[in-house]
Amino acid sequence: MRIGVLGTTVASTPEGPVGLGGPKQRALLAALALHRGRAVAVDTLADLVWDGTPPRGVAGTMQGYVAGLRRALEPDRTTRGGGTLLVTEQPGYALRLPDDDLDTVAFENAVASAHTLVAPLADALCRGRALPPGSPDAGGLGTLHDSLEEALGLWRGVPFAELGEVPAAVAERARLEELRVLATEDRAALGILLGLHATVAAELDALTRAHPLRERAWALRALALAGSGRQADALAVLREVRDVLDEELGLEPGPELRAVQTAVLRQDTIAVAEPAAPAPAASPASVAPPAAGVSTGSTTGHAPLPFPSLWPWSLAGRDDELTALTGLVDQVVAGTGSLAFVALTGEPGIGKSRLAIELATYADQQGVTIAWGRCSQDDGAPALWPWATVLERLGSALPSTAEGEDGSAAFRAWETVVQTVITAAEQAPLLLVLDDLHWADTSSLRVLRLLTEAVAAESPARLLVLATWREYPAPTGALAEVAEALARKHALRFQLRGISTQAAAQVFSQVAQAEPTDADADTLRQLTEGNPFFLVEYARLTRDGDVAALVAEGRPPAAVHEVLSRRLAHLSTATQDLLQTASVVGRIFDLSTLAVVADTDEDGALDGLDPAIEAGLVAEDGVDRFRFNHALVRDTVRNGLPQSRQARIHARTAEALSGRAGRETEVARHWLAAGPRHLAKAWPAAQAAARSATAVFAYVEALEMLEHALGAQDDDPASTAADRFEVLADLADVLRRAGRWLELREVAHEAIEVAEEAGELDLLIRAGVMTSTGALWTASGGDVDEVVVDALRQALDGLPPGDDARRCRVMLSLAGEIYYGTTPQEREALVEEAVAMARRLGDPVLVQQALVKGAIAIVRGVTARQRLTMTTEATDIARGLGDRVALVAALAMRGQAAGDLGEVAVLDECLAEGLAEADRIRHLYAQLVLKSLQVSWAAMRGQADVVDTFVDDMVELGKVITIPGSSESISGALMMQVLWRDGEELILEALRSMPPGGYVAAAAPMLTMLCRTGRLDEARDYLTSQREHIDDAIAADTWYSPMAWSMIAESACHLGDRALAATVYGRLVALEGQAACAGSGSTVGPVDMFLAMAAHAVGDDDLATRHADRAVELCGRWGVPLARAWVERERERFGF
């Protein structure tokens, strides 16, 4: 018999786990184990079990628990003695076990034994000395490492969990935790000596965060990073611990840390063990079988599986599926099939989760790491809940907004989750189970889809991903996308159906402990359609009755809920009432919450739950945590409650959960379901839940909560305009973060309306700048948003005269908003005043923002030099501030200005650094801008592979984010992709479907493509019919104009239109020496070549020749051979 208390209290024999009864009975066993074989008085045990407040008549209760434990631990014990484990001894009882059979003693002995050998090795390692003479070789160190791995694997959670915060248990936990940290450090030292640097670095990252004052752990972490070739990261860790020690204790690092820093700086070789001496091979017979596990039967030293012990009935009717699945595990372990995906689908109760658990049990026995993410049926589950549990199993945690708050942070967070999984699978075989995806939040599903895309077939990761979901209703939305992604990965798909009559009879007989006749078994199979859950509930219903009588009823239960309703009716009224309350609280519920909501004490709630646990309707899910055994059980119980009563329970549950960290979404869902009397609490709770979801980048869920908040405010007469504004402000922020910029304007309009209603100037300012904050292109696509412009002008009028950061921001936003509705001079005057004001205010953040937003607002050809100066300064300020998001924005705008000017060295520098930073922080908006800029220049340079890759990237980005101008940018990139590959015909066909006018007038390039493809007559007709649009394009002066003017100049040359050529030459000549660009998108060569064409058209070939010579020179300087070849061809064609 083995007893485990390093977690919830468990017991096992070589035959398997032993049932220990309810929580109090397990607490008694934990209290006895705490005293390690010493006799413990009954009063002392009672104080431990009931935390100092035992109930009346505790002696009799204690005797009952002792008797129950004796039956469980020693089933062969006679009534009057004969037992050797739980013995009666003055002054009470004692638990007598061999040392190795109690996990705390086994753990302590293993750690002490290993530390004696490891301590001198770790000292030498951390002080930069040679290992002591006679140190074990790699074989000996490997054995030590394995022994510590096995000892640490005994930990399954909080030791003596059932004893709560009893002082004796708290003290013992602290002692054991100190030993656990010591064992982890020793294992890390051995890992470094064995060359396992990457694995050790990951383990110690978590340890140093949990125990920041352990200098040895920091030293080992730095050594592991250095040994992995990550010297910069090692030095960063050493700086971090120096800061921690200074802030927490006012101390300098000790000698070990100083020695490690010196070693890292000198790039000293990290000590390694001598190779193991060859040993004779052992025969299979000489290898000892693994010892029986304490709880799950795992022999791997892993943490316990994240699900309860297996059912007391066998898995029947799934042999083929299980054989196929275990075969995949074998392939992953062996490395012959390192990557596999599985989808299990079927109706509720068909056995999807059971099959997944059977597979996980097998995988655990093969040494596979198990990471289990269970999606919650409860609407109030936090976003990314299944991934939070997966990451916890892998020793990590969800990223938070502390790591970045720009609009692409969600994607970065998803990538972090995915990379954590892949890294874990590269270190050891990993089974990732995601159960009940039909309940998954959208963000969780997107992470899974990203995982399928991110892990490549040639990856060194050994990963098996198993996903389950209900077959009906058919998947839609994000779940449908996951199903499609899994199909593309050739996932093994099982659509589970009902089991056979023979299998049904097997399950029924094991549960009901009564053998059905062949006829009864066939009838049961027909009634239940072979659904295992339905069968089990039928069997439980007949456990104490007559199988044949039930089957022979005139109307036997024909649906699961009917069977469950009958079984529920066998429970007492008190238990039924308690279950109804619990069904509203959630599929999984904790004892303290249930007790508060049910208006009882915790012991009373336990007493009420015991019959439901005994009946198999409810199961324990940890200490003082319970769950309905199946969603169908919970649904059946809850459906028996009228809506009004459910609403009242929702309200009590919300009150009970309020203020608990991490439960914000649950609180919101309960208040929202509590009915109209609680709207005043519902919308603030929904807003708080949205902020909680935003903190883990779950923007879809945050948006859903904010919509709920707005809906609740609509019906809450006490809600004020200021209240609504704050919810709208949060909504705008989440839309911006999610990259859904096109939806932002409608929110801004409502926010402006609410701000005006409230009469608050600051609210009006915040609403007015919503649409331009964080934008890298002009805020509106070709239009002027009069609602926003009026609000900004009203705000300017309302602000007091003088320098004010608010005035500065309003002027910058106004300059951007009026881009298409006023003269460039008005915009430039606003920007000039705003930048000067920011400088006078002396806030570097404001100055940096003013320079970038100002550059965006004044973008046109003749301002390129001014914009380059502004954005260069903005880049330097962002670097000084250490603000990566601001840096990427500045680099993107600086690169655009450099491209306009043809300063290719600056352009290439901005593209290289900007794309690297944008990729690092997954700034999707900046990626789109920078890649569109890269495409044109790479195309002119003949870098076809780069062009194709970046165009594909832009198309994919366009599916993720919606930004004003993004579709035009992607269209331009697609045209640049083929322009220098003789793709004029393709471009022409694309342009025919585009509007000739507007802020991106297709008339100019359309006219040019007609000329380039030899359709001169059609070009003349087109010029006549679209003359108004051509004239508008000449008159305009926007980011698009340099390319539009250049195209018109070329067309005038082809058509011999002197007047048109003369007019457009006057516009283009100010841009001599620059590139013919359309913002950060299309670039079609040097302006000088188009000036040459216009000069030729008006008959001045000398001028044309000078311009053309300059164009050839510029092409050479820029390194754009395809553009130069085109210039030479056109010179030959026109003779200048």
N, C-alpha and C positions, 0 to 999 in steps of 0.2 A: 504494500500500500504506500503510495506516495501522496504527500500533501503539499499543495502550493498556496502560498499567501502573498507572493510577489505580484499582486493584482487581486482580482476577486478570488475568493477562496474556492479551491477546486481539489478534487481527489481523483486518483486513477489507479488502476491495477494493470497488469500486462494485458488483460482482456479489454480494457477500454475505460472511459470515464465512469465515475461513480456519482449518482444523484445524491446531493446533500440536503435537499429540502429547501425551505424558504430562507429569506434573508437573515432572520434572527438565529436560525439554527446554524447557518454558515458563520454568522458573527461569533457564536459560541465556540465553534471550532477555531476561528481565527484568534480568539482570546486565549484559548488553551495553547495554540502554537506560539503565541507571543511569549509565553513563559517557558518554552523549550524543555518540556518534560517535568518541570516542577509542579507540585500539587498547588492548586489555586482554590482559595475559599469561594464558597457559593456567592457570598456578598460581593467579593471582588469581581467575580465573573459577571454578576448582574450589573454592576456599575459599568463594566466595559461594554456589555451588550446593549444596555439602554442609556448609555452616556450619562451616568450618574443619577438617573431618575427612573429606577425600575418600577413596574406597576405593582399593585397589591397582589399577594399570592404568588410572588415570583418564584418561591421555592418549588411549588408544584409545576409551574410553567417550565422551570429549568429542568426538572426531572423528565418532563415530556420531551424536551429538546435533546437531553442526553440520551434518552432511550432511542429517539429517532436517529441520532448520529451513530449509536452502536449498531443499529440495524443496518445502516448504510455502510459503515466501515468494516464491520465484522458480521456478515450475514449468517455465518455458521455458528456464531456465539450462542451458547445456551442461556436460558433465562437467568440462571443463578451463577453466573461466573463463566470462567473459561476464556474471557477476553483478555487481550494483552495490549490493546491500543489505547482505548479510552477507559482508564481504570479509576475506581473509587479509592481515594487515599486522603487521609486527614490533611488539611481541614476541608477538602472538597473533592476535586477531580484533577486528573493529570493525563496528558497525552504522551504516550511513550512510543517513540519512533527511532530507528537507527538514524544517525546524523544525515546520511546521504538521501534519506527519504523525506526530509523536510527542506524545501527549496531554499529557505533563508540560510540554513546551516551549510548546505551544499555550496551555495553561492559564496558565502563568507570564506569557507575553507579553500575553495578554488582560487579566489582572489588573493588571499594571504600567501598561498603556496607559490603562485606565479610571481607576486610582487617581490618576493625574496630574491628571485633570479633576475627579474627585469630591472629592478631599481638601479644597480650599478651600470647597466647598459644604457638606460635612459639618461642617467647623469652624464656619462661620457658623451652621448649623442648631443645633448643640449649645451654642453660646455666646450664642444669642438675638440674633444680628446679622442685618442685611439681607444678602441674597445679593450677591456681588461683581458690579459692573457687567459687562455682557457675558456673564452666565451663560447657558447653553443654555436654550431654552424647553422646554415639556413634550415636544415631539417629539424634541428632541435628548437629553433625559434618558431618554426611553423607549427610544431606541436604545442608550444606555449600559446601561440596566437590562437590556435583552434580551441584550446582549453578556456581561454578568456572569452572567445566568441560564444562558446557553449554556455558559460556561466552568465554572460550578459543576456543570452537568449532566454534565460529563466524568467526575466522581468517581463511581465505582461500588463503592467499598469501600476496604479498606486498600491503599495504594499498595505496589507491589512485593510483593504478598502471598506469592508463592512463595519469597521470600528469607527469610521468617521473621524472626528477631531478629538477623540479621547486622548488626554495628554500622554499616556503611556505609549499609545500607538504613534502619535506625532513624534515623540522622541526617538522611537525605534526607526521610523521612516527616515528621519534626518541622519541617523547613523548609517543606515543601509545606503542612502543616497550618496553619502561621502565615499563609501566603498565602491559604489557604481561609477562615480566620477574617476576614482583612482584606477579602477579596472579599465575604463575607457582610455585614460591616458596611457596606461601600460600597453594596451592593445595597439594604440596609435604608434607608440615608440617601436614596437615590434613590426608593425606594418611598414614604417619607414625603413627599418633595417632590412626588410624583405623586398623593398622596392615598390611598395603599393602606395606611391605618393598621392596620386589623384584621389583614390578612395579615402585615404586618411584626411586629406585636406577637406573633403566634403563633410566627413564625420565631425571634424573639429570645428568647422564653421558653426554648426549647431551647438556644440559644447561650449565654446567661448561666449556665445550669446547668452546661453543659459547661466553660465558661471563666469562672468567677466573678470573676476579677480584671481582666477587660477593662472598664474604666470606660466607654469609648466605647459598647460594646454595651448596657450598662445605661442610659446616657443616651438612646440611641436608642429603647430599649424603653419608657422612661417617656414620651418624646415621642409614640410611636405610640399608647400607651394614652390619653394625653390627647387626641390627635387623634381617637380613636374615641369620645370623650365619656366615658371612664372615668377621671375625675380621681382618684377615691378609689383605684383600683387603681394608678394612676401613682404616687401618693404612697406607697402600700404598697411598691412596687418600690424607690423611693428609700430608704425606711427599711431595706429588706432589704439593699441594697448597702452602706449605711452600716454595718450590723452585720457584714457579710462582711468589709469592709475593716478594721474595728476588730479582729475576732477573728483574722483571718489575718495582718495586717501591722501592726496597731496604728496605722493611718493614718486621717485624716479624708478625706472625699470631695474630689476635685480640683475645679478651677474649672469644668469642663464640667458635672459633676453638680450643683454648687451653682447654676450658671446655669439648668439645667433645672428644678431644684426651685423656684426663684423664678418661672420662667415658668409652671409648673403651678399654683402657688399663686395667681398673678395671673390665671390663665385666659387667658394671652396666646394670640393666634392663631398656630397653627403655620404656618411658612412653606410656601408652595406655589410650584410653577413657573409661569411665564407660559404661557398657552395656546400651543399649537403654531400656527405660521403655516400657512395652507392651502397644500397642495401639489397640483400637477397629478396627476391619476390616472394610474397606470402601466398600460400595456397588459399583458395576460397574458404576452405574449412577452418583456416586459422584466424579468419577475420571474425571478431566477436559481433554478434547481432546488436543493434542499437537498443538502448534501454527504453522502457515504456515511458511515454511522455506524461506530463502532469495533467494537461487538460485536453489538448487537441490531438495527441498522438504524433506531433511533429518531431522529427529527429534531426532537424536541420539547424537548431539553435536560433531559428527565426523568432520574431515576435508572434504571438498567437494569431490564428486566423480571425478575420474581422466578422465572424458570425458564430452562432451558438453551436454546441455539439450536434452531431448528426441525429436525425430523427430515429425513434425506436422502431421504425419499419424500414425495410430495405427499398432501394430504388428498383422499381420493377418496370419492365417494358421499354427500357431505354438503352439496352445493351449496344445496339448498333451506333447510336449517337455517342455514347460514352467511349466506345472503342475508338471512334474517329477522333474525338477530342483528346483523349490521352495520347493518341499517336502524334498529334500536333505538339503536345507538351514534350514528348520524347525527342522530337525533331529539334525543338527549340533548345532543349538541354544539350543535345549532342552538337548543335550548331549546323546540322545538315539542312534545317529549314529555320533560319533565324528570325523570320518575320511572318506572322500569320494573323488573320482576322477571322472572327466568328460572329455570326448573328443568330441569336435564338429568338424566335417569335412564336406567338400563339395566344390563345384566349386566357383570361384570368384563371389561375389555378391549374394550368396545364402542366406545370413543373419546370418552368424556365429557370427560376432561382434555385430550385433543388438540384437541377442538373449542373448549374454553374458551381454550386457549392461542392458537389461531388468531384467536379473537375479540379477545383481549387485544393481540395483535400489531397487528391492524388499529386498535384503539382507541388504542394508543400513537402510531401514525402520524398520528392525527387530533388529537393533543394532549391526550388524556384521561389523567388520572392513574390508575395501576393499583395497586390494593392487593389482594394475593393472600394468602389464608389457607388453608394446606393442613393438613387434619386428619391426624394421625399414626396409622398402623396399630399402632404400638407402644403397649401398655397403659401404659408408663411415661412417655408424653408428659405434660408439665405441664398442669394445668387451664388452660383458655382459651388454649391454644397457638395456634390459628389467629388469634385476635384479637390476640395479642401480636405476631405477624408483621405483621398489618394495621396496628396502631398504630405499629409501628416504621417502616413505609413512610410513614406520615403524620406522622412526626416526634414521636411521643408514646410513651407507655408505659402498661402496665396500672397502675391504682391499687393501692395496698396498704393494709394495715390501719393504717398510720401516719395515714391520712386519716379514720379513724373506726372504732370497734369495736362499735357497738351492733348490735342484732339486724337492722336493715334495711340494713346497710352493703353487703350483696351487691347489692341492687337499686340502690343509689346507684352502685356501681361499674359495673354493667351500663349504667346511664343515662349515666355518664361516657364509656364506650366508644362508645355509640350517638351521643352528642352530638358526639364527636370526628369520627366518620364524617360526620355531617350537616353539621358546620361545614366540613369539607374539601370536601364536595360543593357547598356554597354558594359557595366561593371559586373552584372550577374543576370541570369535568366529571370525574366519578369512576366508574370501573368497579371494583366490589368483587366478587371471586371467592372463593367458599368451596367448596373442592374436597373431595370424599370425606366428606360429612357423615355417612355411615353409621359412621364412626369417631369422630365428634365427641363430646366429653364433654358432659354434660347442661348445664353452665353455658354453654358456647359456644352450644349450640342455643337456650338461653333468651335470650341476648343477641341472636341473629338474630331470634327472634320479637318481642322488644321493638323492634328496629329497624323491622320491618314495621308495628308499631303506632304508632311514634313519628313516622315521617315521613309528612306529610300530602300529599295530591295537590296542594294549593296552595302547598306549600313551595318556596322559591327554590332548593332543592338540585337539582343536576343529577346524578342518581344512577342507575346501572344495577347491579343486584345479580344475580349469577349463582351459583346453587348446584347442586352435583352430588351425587348419591348413587346407590347401587345399588338397583335396582328390587326385588330379592328378597334376603332375606326382606322382606316388606312392612314399611314403617316402623311403629314402635310408640313409645309414650312421647313423649319430647320431640321426636324427629324427626317423628313423626306430627303433633304440634302445629305444627311448622314448616311441614310440607307443607300443613296446613289454612290456616295464616296466609298462605302464599304464594297459595293458591287464592283467598282472600278479596281479595287484592290483584290478582286477575286476572293472575297470572303466566303468561307464555308457557311452555308445558310441552312438552318434547320427550322422548318415550320412544324412545330410540335403538334401532334394530333392526340386523340384519346388513346389510352393503352388498351391492350387486348383483354379478352375475357379472362384468360389464364392469369395475366398480370394483375387484373382487377381483383380476382379471387385471392391472390397472394397478399396484396396490400390490405384487403378487407379482413382477412383472417388474422393478420399480424396486429391490426389495430383493435378489432372487435374481440379478439381472442375467442372467436367462434368460426368454425369452418362452414362456409356456405356450400350448399349443394351445387351441382353443375347448373341446374335450372335457375337457382337463385342467383348464382354468379352471372349468368347470361342476362337475367332480368336487371341486376344491378348495373351491368355494363351498359344496357340500353337506357336505363333511367338516367345515368350520370354521363352517358356518352364517353365513358372512359376517362373523365376528367379526374386526375388524382386527388385534388383538393376536395372535390365533391364526394369522391369515394371515401376519403378519410372521415369527412364529417358524417356521412351515412353510417360508417362503421362505429364512430363514437356514439352516435344516436342509438345504436343497437347493442352497445357493449353490455348493457345490463338487461337486455330484452331478447326477444325471439326474432331472428333474422327472417325466417319464413313469414312470421306474422306481419312484420313491417312491409315486406314485399307484397304480401297478399292483401294489404289494405285496399279498400275501394278507391281511394285517391292518395297513393303514397306521395311523398314530397317529390316534385318534379323539377325543382330548381334549387340552386345552392341556398338562396336566401330563405326558402321554406325549411330546409334542413336546419339551417342556423337558427331560425326563429324557434323551432321546436327545442333545440338544445339550450337556447337562452332561457326558455320558459322553465327549464328544470332548475335554474338558479334562484336563489332567494331574491325577494324584491329589493333588498338593500344592495345586493351585488348588481342587479340589473340597473338600478338607478345610478350606481357609481360608474358602471360601464357606459351608460348613456352620456354622463358628464365627460368621461374620458374620451369618448368618440368625438366630441366637439373640440376638446382641447387639442387632439391630434392623433395621428396614427402611432407616433411615438410620444410618450409623455413621461414626465418625471413626477416622483411621489410628492414632493413639496408643493408643486403647482396644483396637482390634482386635489390634495388635501385642502388647500386654500379655496379652490373653486367649489369643491363639494361641501365646504363648511364643516370639516371634521379635522381630527388630528391625524398625523401620519400613521400611527399604529392602527387607528380605526380604518384608514384607507387601505392599509396592508391587509387587515382582516377581511375587508370587503373584496379585495382582489384575489385572495388565496383560492376561493372556489373557481374563479375564472381561469386561474393559472392551472389548477388541477384538471380542469375540463379541456385544456389545450386551446382556449380562445385567446388568452393573453400569455405573453412570455416575458421573462426578464431580459433586459437589454443592457445590463450593467447594474452597478449598485444604485438602488432607488430609481432606476429607469426601466420602463416597461414599454411594450409595443403590442398592438393587436397582431395576432399570428398571421393574418392576411388582410389585405385591403378589403376583401369581401366581408370579413367579419365586422370590421369597423363600419362599412357602409350599411350593413344590415342593422346594426345597433343604432346608428345615427338616423337612419330613415324612419325609425320608430318614434322619433321626437317631432312634435309640431314645430313649425318655424319660429313661432314666438318664443317658445322655450329655448330653442337653439340660440336665438338672438341674446337672450339673457345670460346663457352660459358663455357665449362669446364675450360679452361685456365683462363678466367676472374674470374670465381668463385674461383678457387684455389688462385689467387692473393688476392681476397677479404677476404678469410678466413685465409690466412697465418698469423701466429703469434697469433691466438686466442687459448687460452688454452682449451684443451679438444676436439679440432676439427682436430687433427692431421690425423686421419684416413680419414676424409672427404677430407682434402687437398690432401692427397696422391692419393685417388681414382680419384679426379678430374685431377690432373697432369698426372696420368697414362692414363687417357682417352683423354688427350689433344693433342695426336698425337706426331709424331717423333720430331717436332721442340722443344718440351719441355722436352726431356729426361733428360737433365742436371738438371732439377728441380724435375723430377719425382722420380728418385731413392733416392735422399736424403730425399724427403718427405716420401717415403715408409719406409725408414730406421727409420725415426723419428716416424712414425706410429707404427712400430714394437716395438720400445722401449716403446711407450705409452701402447700398448697391454700387453707387458711384465710386466709393472708396476701393472697391475691388474690380473696377472697370466693367461692371455688369450694366452697361448702358441701356440695353433693351428693357431690363427689369426696372431700372430707375425711371425710364420714360413711362412705363406702365403704371408705376406707383404715383408719379406726378399727375398723370391723367386721372387717376382715382382721386387724388387730392383736389384737383380742380372740380371734378364732378361733385365731391362732397361739399366743397365751398359753395357751389351753385345752390345747394339746398340748405345751407347753414346761414340763417339770418344774422347771426352774430359775427360772421366773417367780415372783415373790413377790407377796404381797397388796398391798404398797405399789406395785409395778409396775402391777398391774391398776388400782389406784385412779387413778393418773395418767392412764391411757388413758380410764377412765370420766369423769374430770374434763374431759378434752379433749372427749369425746363430748357431755357436758352443755353445755359452752361452745358447741360448734358448733350443737347443736340450738337453743339459745337465740338465737344469731345468726341462724339460718335461720328463726326464727319458729315452730318446731315444738315449742311448749310442752307440748302434750298428751303427747308422747313422753318428756318430761323426767322424769316421776315414776318410770317404770320404771328408768331409769338411776340416779336418786337412790336408789332402794331397793337396787339392787345395790351402789352405792357405800357405802351405810350398812353393808350386810352385810360388805363387804370391810374397811371401816374398823374394824368391831368385831373382825373376825378378826385384823387387824393389831395391835389394841390401841393405836392411835394416836389421842389425843384431837383433835389438830389435823385429822386426816383426817376424823374424825367430825363436827367442826364444819363443815368444807368441804362434806361430803355433806349435812348437815342444812339448809344455807342455799341449796342448789342451786335449789330450786323457786321460791324467792321473790326471788332476786337479779334485779333488772331488771324485775320485774313491776309493772304499773300498776293491776292489779285484784287482788282477793284471790286467793291462790295456788291454791286449789282450788275447784271449782265446786259449792258447796253441801254438800260433805262435809268430814270431818276425816280427814286422812291420818295414821292412828295410827303408822305406821312412822316417818314424818318427825317427828311430835310426840314420840314416845318418844326418838328420837335427840337431839332438841334438849334435852329435859329431862335426858337422861343427860349431855349436854355441859355444861349448866349446873351439874349436880352435880359434874362432874369438874374444873371450872375453879376456881382458887384464889380466895378472896374478894378484893374490892377492884375498883377500876376497871381495865377491860381492854377493848380494842377488840373482842376476840373475844366477850366476854360481851355487849357492846352489840349486836353483830350477831345473836347467837343469840337474845337477848330480842326483837329486832324481828322476826326470822323466826318465832319461836314465836307472837308476838302475831297475826301474819297467818295462820299455819297453824291456829290454834284459833278462827278467826273464827266458824265455824258450830257450835262445840261447847262454848262457855263463855259466861259472862256478859260483857257489855260492860265491866263494872268491872274484871275481871281483865285484859282486853286493854289497857285504858287505863292500868292501873297499870304493866304491863310497858313500855308506850311511854313513860310519864312517867319511869320510872327509866332507860330506855335513852337518852332525849334528854338528861337531866341528866348522865348519865355521859359522853356524847359531848362535852358542853360542858366538863366538867371535864378531859377528855383534851386538849382544845384543838386537835383536828384538824378543820379546816373541811370537808374532804371527808366525814369521818364524821358531822359535825353535819348537813350537807346531806342525806346519805343517811338519817339517823335521822329527820329532819323529814318527808321524803317517805314513807318506808316506814311511819313512825308514823301519818301522816295516812291512809294506805290501811288500816291495821289497825284504826283506830277509827272508820271511816266509819259514821255514822248521822245522823239528822236533827238531834239536839240537840247534836252536836259540830261543826256547820258553822262556827260562829264560831271555835272553837279551831283547826279545820283551816285556815281562811283565814289565821289568824295564822301558823301553822306554815309553810304553803306560801309565804306572802309572803316570810318570812325565807329559806326554801330557794331561792326564785327569786333573791333578791338575792345569796346566797352563790354560786349557780351562775354568775351574771353575773360576779362578781368572780373566780371561778376560770377563766372562759373556757371552761367545759365545756358544749358545746351539748346533748349528750345529757341531762345532768343538768338543764339549763335547760328543755328540752322536757318532761321528766317533771314538774318542779315547776310549770310553767305549766298542764299538763293537770290536775293535782290542785288547783291554785289555782282554775282555772276551774270545776271541779266544785263546790268549796265556795262560790264566789261565786254559781253558779247556784242552789244550795240556798237561799242567803240572799236571792236576788233582787237582788243588787247587780250590776245589768246593766252598769254602766260598767266594773267590774273584769272581769266575764265577757267582755264584748266585747274588752277589751284582751288578755285571755289567749287568746281564740280567734284574734284577728288575729295576734298575735306567735307563739303556739304553732303554729298551722297553717303560718305562713310558715317557721318554723324546722324544723318536722317535714317539710315538703315539701322544704326545702333539703337536709336531711341524710337524707331518705327514711326517717324513723323510722316504720315501718309501724304498730307497736303504738300509738304516740302519735297517729298519724293516725286510727286507728279510735276511740280514746277521744274525741278532740277533735271529730271529725265527728259522732259519736253525740250529743255534747252540743250541737253546733250545730243538728242537725236539729230537735230539739224546739222550740227558741227561734225558729228561722227559720219553723217551721210556725205557731206562735202569732202571729208577726208578718206572716203572709200572704206570705212570700217563697217562693213555690212553686218557682221555678226553682232557687233555692239548695237547697231540700229535695230535689228530684228529683236534682240533680247529686250531692249528698253521699250520698244513699241508694245511688245507683248505684256511687259510689266505695266505700262500705262493703261492698257485695256483692262487688265485685272484690277488695277486701282480704281478705275472708273466704276467697277461693280461694287466697290466697298464704300466709296465716299461720293457725296453729291455736292459739288461746288459750283457756283456761278462761273461759267466759262470752261468747265472741265471737258464737256463734250466737244467744244470747238477746238480745245487744245489737243485732244486725242485725234480728232479728224485731221488736224494739221500735221500731227506726227505720222499718221498713216500716209498722208500725201508725201511728206518728206522721205518716207521709207522707199518710195518708188521714183521720186522725181529724178534722181541721179542714176537711175537704172532704166532710162528710156521709158518711163511710165506715164508719159503725158496723156496717152489715151485713157488710162485708168483714172487719172486725176480728172480729166474732162468729164467722164461719165459720172464721177462722184459729185462734181460741181453742178451738174445739170439739175440735181435734186435739191440744191441748196438755194435759199432766198438770195436774190441779187443785191438787195439793199440791207440796211441795218448796220449795227456797229461792227459786224464782221461781214462786210459786203462781199459776196462771191462774184460780183460783176467784174472786179479788176482781175483776179486770177483766171476767171472764165474766159475773158477776152484774150488773155495771153495764151492760154492753152489752145484756144481755137487757132491762134496764129501759129503757134509752135507745131501744131499737127497739120498745117497747110490749108486750113479751112478759112482762107482770107475773105471770101465773099460772105460766108456766114458770120465772120467776125465783124465785117462792116455793117451788116444788117443788125447784128447784136448791139454794136455800139450805138446805132441809131435808136433802137428800141429801149436801150437801157442808159441813154445819155444822162438822164437825171441822176441815176445812181452813181455813174462814173464821176459826174461833177460833184456830187456830195462827197465821194471818197477823196477827191482832190481838195475840197474845202476843209474836210475834217483834219484834225491834228491830234491823233490819239496814239496809243501803243501800236495799233495796227497800220498806221499810215505809212511808215517807211517802206514796208513791203508792198502796200497797195499802190503807192506812187511809183515804185520801181516797176511793177507789173504794167501799169498804164504807160510808162515811158517806153518799155519794150514793145508794147502793142502799137503805140504811135509810130515807132520805127518800122515795124512790119507793114503797117497800113499806109505809111507816108503821110501821116496827118500832122502837118507842120504846126497848126494852131494848138492842137492837143499837146504836142511835144513841147512847145514853148511854155505852155501853162504849167505843165508838170515839172519841167526843168526848174522853174522858179521855186517850186516847193522843195525839190530834192537837193538843190545845190548847197543848202545849209548843212547837209549831212555828208558832204564829201569826206572820204576817208573812212566812213563807217560801214557797217554791214547792213544789208537790206533785211531787217528783221520785223517780225510781228510779235512784239513782246518777248516772252520767254519761249515762244513756240517756233514758228517757221522762220528760217533764214535761207535766203535764195542767192547769196553771193554778195560781192562788194557793190555798194551804191554807185561807185565810180563807173562800173560797166553800164549801168542803166542811164547814168548821165551821158555817157558816150553815145548810147543809142538815141537819146533825145536830141543831142547836139547834131548827130548825123541826120536825123529826121528834119531838122530846120536848116540843113545845108551847110553846117560848119564842121567840116571833116577835120580841120586842124585841131579844133577844140575836142572833137570826138576822139582823135588819136591820143591827145594828152590824157584825157580821162581813161581811155582804154589801157594806155601804158601803166597808169597808176593802178588800175584794176589788176593787171598781171603781177605787178610788184606786190600788191596786198595779198593776192592769192598765195604767192610764194612765201611771204612772211607768215601768213596764217597757217600754212601747211594744209591747203585744201586742193589737192590735185584735180579732183573731179570738177570743182568750180573753175579752176584755171583752164582745163580742157574745154569747158563750155565757152569761156571767154574767147579763147583762140578760135573756136569754130565760128562764133558769131562775128568776130572781126573779119574772118575770111569771107563769110557770107556777105557782109555789108561793105567790105572794102575800106576800112579805116584802121 
